[in-house]
Amino acid sequence: MRKLTLLLCAVFLLLISCKKDSVDATNLKTFQSSINDMASSLNTLQQYKFNEALYMLKTFAVDAEGETHELVQLSKLLEGKKVPDIFRMADEVARENGIAWTSTGPPSLGEMNIFEDVAAKESDPNDISANALRITTRPAQADSVLGPKALLVVPRLVDGNGKPIEFSGAALETIMEVYSGGNKVFTSKNLMQDNKFYGFTLRYDKLPAEKLQNNTVDITVSVKTTAKTLKMTNVGVKVNPNALMQPQIAPPAEPLETEVQDPSLADPLADPAPGSSPAPAGDPKTTVQRFLNGISTQNLRSAYEVSSNPAWGTYDKFSNPNSGFGSVKSVNVKNISTSASNPNSASVSAAYDVTDKNGNTSALNVTFGLKNVNGEWKISSYNIK
């Protein structure tokens, strides 16, 4: 009898030792088996949160078409990870995507299983009876210098009469895709958990200016319920061109080495070489300092005189008290440095705080492009990072 007991204990210990405590991504079968082993070591509440964490990562941390490809990418992402690692990764993904979910909170996404499509049942919170999707947009994050820096995109599930549907406790995968001229320029995902879903904040500095046509975008939002996927597109939505992501300024090329000539040997009556510009005097950084000082002291004419930037237009546009630099109260410069320079062009980086006349302060990191105009440095471009 004692021998039988020892044998049973040995078998039990062997079974326990065979259970995996980390993800095995050898194939999908070993992936699912290792996930099940890891879940079996958790209590019921932790199992719910573990399944929610896996769903968060499958939905937002991988980019693949089709269920199988998503699981393959997820298995590779989680290779060798343990339960605490997976919870930490899911927390980071939720935070990065602005989703109100934490691994330490109560279960909030319903019963999740990444390995199967769960059919609608009485308790399925994602089985929402909606007829259509409605999208509203409005400017957000207004800045006194640049204007609106973002667009708030809010989707709502509605019934046949266009009225919002009341629901809660769901986890509806919601995707926003932004197009311009037929080309996709931005994508974002989120979870719609109730009818108070705050939507997406589309930051203009995420949209590349060179890819937008006529400063407009088409915004498509899709919401996936258990029964179907609802989709809606708003066409020709205007964006603020002043706040878009601007093309990066390429560092000026290094000047070619030339033979140094003794100035005393030069012919004073000789004409300058065709197309050449007089050598600029001083550091281009000084021009940027003069510009920022003019803005801060409201000597806008002085600031405008050191610029040759077509985007700023006329002096009236430049100094406009509502949409131009006339709305600035003060500038607090933190750092200015010359990034690159040659006789014809230069790049200067500046970090400073701008306070408008309403008392709102914004921290800016700006790259100024400068060019040599008749021997003087002039600001020719202005790129907010």
C-alpha positions as CSV (number, residue, x, y, z in Angstrom):
1,M,0.0,0.0,0.0
2,R,2.9,2.3,0.9
3,K,4.5,1.6,-2.5
4,L,1.3,2.4,-4.3
5,T,1.0,5.7,-2.5
6,L,4.5,6.6,-3.3
7,L,3.9,5.7,-7.0
8,L,0.8,7.9,-7.1
9,C,2.7,10.8,-5.6
10,A,5.5,10.4,-8.1
11,V,3.0,10.4,-11.0
12,F,1.3,13.5,-9.5
13,L,4.6,15.3,-9.2
14,L,5.6,14.3,-12.7
15,L,2.3,15.8,-14.1
16,I,2.9,19.0,-12.2
17,S,6.5,19.3,-13.4
18,C,5.3,18.9,-17.0
19,K,3.1,22.0,-16.8
20,K,4.7,25.1,-18.4
21,D,5.0,28.4,-16.7
22,S,6.0,30.4,-19.8
23,V,4.8,30.7,-23.4
24,D,5.9,28.0,-25.8
25,A,5.7,29.4,-29.4
26,T,7.0,26.4,-31.2
27,N,3.6,26.1,-33.0
28,L,0.0,27.1,-32.3
29,K,-0.7,23.8,-30.5
30,T,2.1,24.3,-28.0
31,F,1.2,28.0,-27.7
32,Q,-2.4,27.1,-26.6
33,S,-1.2,24.3,-24.4
34,S,1.3,26.6,-22.6
35,I,-1.3,29.3,-22.1
36,N,-3.8,26.8,-20.6
37,D,-1.0,25.5,-18.3
38,M,-0.2,29.1,-17.1
39,A,-3.9,29.9,-16.6
40,S,-4.5,26.7,-14.5
41,S,-2.1,28.0,-11.9
42,L,-4.3,31.2,-11.4
43,N,-7.4,31.7,-9.3
44,T,-10.7,32.4,-11.0
45,L,-10.4,36.2,-10.9
46,Q,-6.8,36.1,-12.2
47,Q,-7.9,33.8,-15.0
48,Y,-10.4,36.3,-16.2
49,K,-7.8,39.1,-16.1
50,F,-5.3,36.8,-17.9
51,N,-7.7,36.2,-20.7
52,E,-8.4,39.9,-21.0
53,A,-4.7,40.7,-21.1
54,L,-4.2,38.2,-23.9
55,Y,-7.1,39.7,-25.8
56,M,-5.7,43.2,-25.4
57,L,-2.3,42.1,-26.8
58,K,-3.9,40.2,-29.7
59,T,-6.1,43.1,-30.6
60,F,-3.6,46.0,-30.2
61,A,-0.1,44.7,-30.1
62,V,-0.1,42.6,-33.3
63,D,-0.9,43.7,-36.9
64,A,-2.0,40.8,-39.1
65,E,-4.9,39.8,-41.3
66,G,-6.9,36.8,-40.2
67,E,-7.3,34.9,-36.9
68,T,-4.5,32.4,-37.5
69,H,-1.9,35.0,-38.5
70,E,-2.8,37.1,-35.5
71,L,-2.3,34.1,-33.2
72,V,1.1,33.3,-34.8
73,Q,2.3,36.8,-34.4
74,L,1.0,36.9,-30.8
75,S,2.8,33.6,-30.0
76,K,6.1,35.1,-31.3
77,L,5.6,38.3,-29.3
78,L,5.0,36.3,-26.1
79,E,7.7,33.6,-26.6
80,G,9.2,32.8,-23.2
81,K,7.0,35.3,-21.3
82,K,5.4,34.4,-18.0
83,V,2.1,35.6,-16.5
84,P,3.6,38.8,-14.8
85,D,5.3,39.7,-18.1
86,I,2.0,39.3,-20.0
87,F,0.1,41.5,-17.5
88,R,2.8,44.1,-17.7
89,M,2.8,44.2,-21.5
90,A,-1.0,44.4,-21.6
91,D,-0.9,47.3,-19.1
92,E,1.5,49.2,-21.4
93,V,-0.6,48.5,-24.5
94,A,-3.7,49.8,-22.8
95,R,-1.9,52.9,-21.6
96,E,-0.4,53.6,-25.0
97,N,-3.8,53.3,-26.7
98,G,-5.7,55.3,-24.0
99,I,-7.9,52.3,-23.0
100,A,-9.4,52.3,-19.5
101,W,-8.1,48.8,-18.5
102,T,-5.6,47.6,-16.0
103,S,-4.4,44.1,-15.0
104,T,-5.2,44.9,-11.4
105,G,-8.7,46.1,-11.9
106,P,-11.9,44.0,-11.9
107,P,-12.9,42.0,-15.0
108,S,-14.4,44.5,-17.5
109,L,-14.3,42.9,-20.9
110,G,-16.6,39.9,-20.4
111,E,-15.6,36.3,-21.1
112,M,-12.6,36.4,-23.5
113,N,-11.0,33.4,-25.3
114,I,-8.4,34.2,-28.0
115,F,-8.5,30.7,-29.3
116,E,-12.1,30.5,-30.5
117,D,-14.9,32.6,-31.8
118,V,-17.5,32.6,-29.1
119,A,-21.1,32.6,-30.4
120,A,-23.6,35.0,-29.0
121,K,-25.3,33.8,-25.8
122,E,-27.5,35.3,-23.2
123,S,-24.6,36.8,-21.3
124,D,-22.6,38.0,-24.3
125,P,-22.1,41.8,-23.7
126,N,-20.8,42.2,-27.3
127,D,-24.1,41.1,-28.8
128,I,-25.3,44.7,-29.4
129,S,-28.4,45.2,-31.6
130,A,-27.4,48.3,-33.6
131,N,-28.6,49.5,-37.0
132,A,-25.8,51.9,-37.9
133,L,-22.8,53.8,-36.8
134,R,-22.7,57.6,-36.5
135,I,-19.5,59.7,-36.4
136,T,-19.1,63.2,-35.1
137,T,-15.9,65.3,-35.3
138,R,-14.7,68.5,-33.7
139,P,-11.4,70.4,-33.3
140,A,-9.5,69.8,-30.0
141,Q,-6.4,70.9,-28.2
142,A,-6.6,74.5,-29.4
143,D,-3.3,76.5,-29.4
144,S,-3.1,80.2,-29.7
145,V,-0.3,80.1,-32.2
146,L,-1.0,77.0,-34.3
147,G,-4.8,76.8,-33.8
148,P,-6.4,73.3,-33.2
149,K,-3.7,70.6,-32.8
150,A,-6.1,67.6,-32.9
151,L,-9.5,66.3,-34.1
152,L,-11.8,64.5,-31.7
153,V,-13.5,61.6,-33.6
154,V,-16.5,60.1,-31.7
155,P,-18.4,57.1,-33.0
156,R,-21.8,56.1,-31.7
157,L,-23.9,53.0,-32.3
158,V,-27.5,54.0,-33.2
159,D,-30.8,52.4,-33.8
160,G,-33.1,52.7,-36.8
161,N,-34.2,56.2,-35.8
162,G,-30.6,57.4,-35.4
163,K,-30.8,57.4,-31.6
164,P,-27.7,56.3,-29.6
165,I,-28.1,52.8,-28.1
166,E,-27.6,52.3,-24.4
167,F,-25.2,49.5,-23.4
168,S,-22.3,48.8,-21.0
169,G,-19.8,46.1,-20.1
170,A,-18.8,45.4,-23.7
171,A,-15.4,45.1,-25.5
172,L,-16.2,46.1,-29.0
173,E,-13.1,46.3,-31.2
174,T,-13.1,49.8,-32.8
175,I,-10.8,50.8,-35.6
176,M,-10.2,54.3,-37.1
177,E,-8.6,54.6,-40.5
178,V,-7.6,57.9,-42.0
179,Y,-7.2,58.4,-45.8
180,S,-6.3,61.2,-48.1
181,G,-6.5,60.9,-51.9
182,G,-7.3,57.2,-51.5
183,N,-4.1,56.5,-49.5
184,K,-4.2,55.4,-45.9
185,V,-2.1,57.8,-43.7
186,F,-3.1,56.7,-40.2
187,T,-4.7,53.9,-38.2
188,S,-5.7,53.6,-34.5
189,K,-7.5,50.9,-32.5
190,N,-9.5,51.1,-29.3
191,L,-12.3,49.3,-27.3
192,M,-15.8,50.6,-27.1
193,Q,-17.0,49.5,-23.7
194,D,-20.2,51.5,-23.4
195,N,-22.3,54.2,-25.1
196,K,-20.1,56.9,-23.4
197,F,-17.1,55.9,-25.4
198,Y,-14.9,59.1,-25.7
199,G,-13.6,58.2,-29.2
200,F,-10.3,58.9,-30.8
201,T,-8.0,62.0,-30.5
202,L,-6.5,62.4,-34.0
203,R,-3.3,64.5,-33.4
204,Y,-2.5,66.5,-36.5
205,D,1.3,66.1,-35.9
206,K,0.8,62.4,-36.7
207,L,-0.4,63.2,-40.2
208,P,2.3,63.9,-42.8
209,A,1.6,67.2,-44.6
210,E,3.1,66.0,-47.9
211,K,0.6,63.1,-48.1
212,L,-2.6,65.1,-47.6
213,Q,-4.5,66.5,-50.5
214,N,-6.2,69.9,-50.1
215,N,-5.7,69.6,-46.3
216,T,-8.7,67.2,-46.0
217,V,-9.0,63.6,-44.9
218,D,-11.6,60.8,-45.1
219,I,-12.2,59.1,-41.7
220,T,-13.5,55.6,-41.6
221,V,-14.5,54.0,-38.3
222,S,-15.6,50.3,-37.9
223,V,-17.1,48.7,-34.7
224,K,-17.2,44.9,-34.4
225,T,-20.1,43.4,-32.5
226,T,-20.8,39.7,-32.1
227,A,-23.2,39.6,-35.0
228,K,-21.7,42.1,-37.4
229,T,-19.2,44.9,-38.1
230,L,-20.7,48.3,-38.6
231,K,-18.7,50.9,-40.6
232,M,-19.1,54.6,-41.4
233,T,-17.0,57.1,-43.3
234,N,-16.9,60.9,-43.0
235,V,-15.5,62.4,-46.3
236,G,-13.6,65.6,-46.8
237,V,-13.0,66.4,-43.1
238,K,-10.9,69.6,-42.9
239,V,-7.6,69.6,-40.9
240,N,-5.4,72.4,-39.6
241,P,-2.4,72.7,-42.0
242,N,-0.4,74.7,-39.5
243,A,-0.3,71.7,-37.1
244,L,0.5,68.9,-39.5
245,M,3.7,66.8,-39.4
246,Q,6.1,68.7,-41.6
247,P,8.8,67.1,-43.8
248,Q,12.1,66.7,-41.9
249,I,14.7,69.2,-43.0
250,A,17.8,67.5,-44.4
251,P,21.0,68.6,-42.8
252,P,22.9,70.9,-45.2
253,A,25.6,69.2,-47.2
254,E,29.1,69.7,-46.1
255,P,30.9,72.4,-48.1
256,L,33.4,71.2,-50.6
257,E,37.0,71.8,-49.7
258,T,38.4,74.7,-51.7
259,E,41.8,76.2,-52.1
260,V,42.3,79.1,-49.7
261,Q,43.4,82.2,-51.6
262,D,45.3,85.1,-50.1
263,P,42.8,88.0,-50.1
264,S,45.6,90.4,-51.0
265,L,46.0,88.6,-54.3
266,A,42.4,89.0,-55.3
267,D,41.4,91.5,-58.0
268,P,39.3,94.1,-56.3
269,L,37.6,95.1,-59.6
270,A,36.7,91.5,-60.5
271,D,32.9,90.6,-60.5
272,P,31.7,87.9,-58.1
273,A,31.2,84.4,-59.5
274,P,27.7,84.0,-61.1
275,G,25.1,82.7,-58.7
276,S,27.2,83.0,-55.6
277,S,25.9,84.7,-52.5
278,P,27.9,86.9,-50.2
279,A,29.2,85.0,-47.1
280,P,26.7,85.5,-44.2
281,A,28.0,87.3,-41.2
282,G,27.8,85.6,-37.8
283,D,26.2,82.5,-36.4
284,P,22.7,81.6,-37.7
285,K,21.7,81.0,-34.1
286,T,21.8,84.8,-33.6
287,T,19.1,85.2,-36.2
288,V,16.8,82.8,-34.3
289,Q,17.6,84.5,-31.0
290,R,16.6,87.8,-32.5
291,F,13.4,86.3,-33.9
292,L,12.3,84.8,-30.6
293,N,13.2,88.0,-28.7
294,G,11.1,90.0,-31.2
295,I,8.1,87.6,-30.6
296,S,8.5,87.7,-26.8
297,T,8.7,91.5,-26.6
298,Q,6.0,91.9,-29.3
299,N,8.4,93.7,-31.6
300,L,6.9,91.6,-34.4
301,R,8.3,93.8,-37.2
302,S,11.8,93.0,-36.0
303,A,10.9,89.3,-35.9
304,Y,9.3,89.4,-39.4
305,E,12.4,91.2,-40.9
306,V,14.7,88.2,-40.1
307,S,12.3,85.8,-41.9
308,S,11.8,84.7,-45.5
309,N,9.3,82.0,-45.0
310,P,6.5,81.8,-47.6
311,A,4.3,79.9,-45.2
312,W,4.1,83.0,-42.9
313,G,2.8,85.2,-45.8
314,T,2.5,88.9,-45.3
315,Y,3.3,90.9,-42.1
316,D,-0.4,91.2,-41.4
317,K,-0.9,87.4,-41.5
318,F,2.3,86.9,-39.5
319,S,1.3,89.3,-36.7
320,N,-2.4,88.4,-36.6
321,P,-3.5,88.6,-32.9
322,N,-5.7,85.5,-33.3
323,S,-4.0,83.2,-35.7
324,G,-0.5,84.6,-35.9
325,F,2.4,85.5,-33.6
326,G,0.5,88.5,-32.4
327,S,-1.3,86.1,-29.9
328,V,1.9,85.4,-28.1
329,K,2.5,87.1,-24.7
330,S,6.0,85.8,-23.9
331,V,8.7,83.3,-24.9
332,N,11.0,81.6,-22.4
333,V,14.0,80.2,-24.3
334,K,15.6,77.1,-22.8
335,N,18.1,76.1,-25.4
336,I,19.3,77.1,-28.9
337,S,21.9,75.3,-30.9
338,T,23.1,75.3,-34.5
339,S,22.6,71.8,-35.9
340,A,24.3,72.2,-39.2
341,S,25.6,75.0,-41.4
342,N,27.2,75.9,-44.7
343,P,27.6,79.2,-46.5
344,N,24.1,78.9,-48.1
345,S,21.9,77.2,-45.6
346,A,21.7,76.2,-41.9
347,S,19.6,74.4,-39.4
348,V,19.0,75.7,-35.8
349,S,17.2,73.8,-33.0
350,A,15.4,75.6,-30.3
351,A,13.5,74.5,-27.2
352,Y,11.3,77.1,-25.5
353,D,8.0,77.8,-23.7
354,V,5.4,79.9,-25.4
355,T,2.7,81.7,-23.3
356,D,-0.3,83.2,-25.1
357,K,-2.3,86.2,-24.0
358,N,-4.8,83.9,-22.2
359,G,-2.1,82.6,-20.0
360,N,-1.8,79.2,-21.7
361,T,1.7,77.8,-21.9
362,S,3.1,75.3,-24.5
363,A,6.5,73.7,-24.6
364,L,7.9,73.6,-28.1
365,N,10.9,72.0,-29.8
366,V,11.4,73.7,-33.1
367,T,13.8,73.2,-36.0
368,F,14.4,76.5,-37.9
369,G,15.7,76.3,-41.4
370,L,17.7,79.3,-42.6
371,K,19.1,80.5,-45.9
372,N,21.7,83.0,-47.0
373,V,19.9,86.1,-48.5
374,N,22.4,88.7,-49.7
375,G,24.8,87.9,-46.9
376,E,22.2,87.7,-44.1
377,W,20.7,84.7,-42.4
378,K,16.9,84.5,-42.9
379,I,14.5,82.0,-41.4
380,S,13.0,80.1,-44.3
381,S,11.2,77.2,-42.6
382,Y,9.7,76.4,-39.2
383,N,9.2,72.7,-38.1
384,I,7.6,71.9,-34.7
385,K,8.8,68.4,-33.6
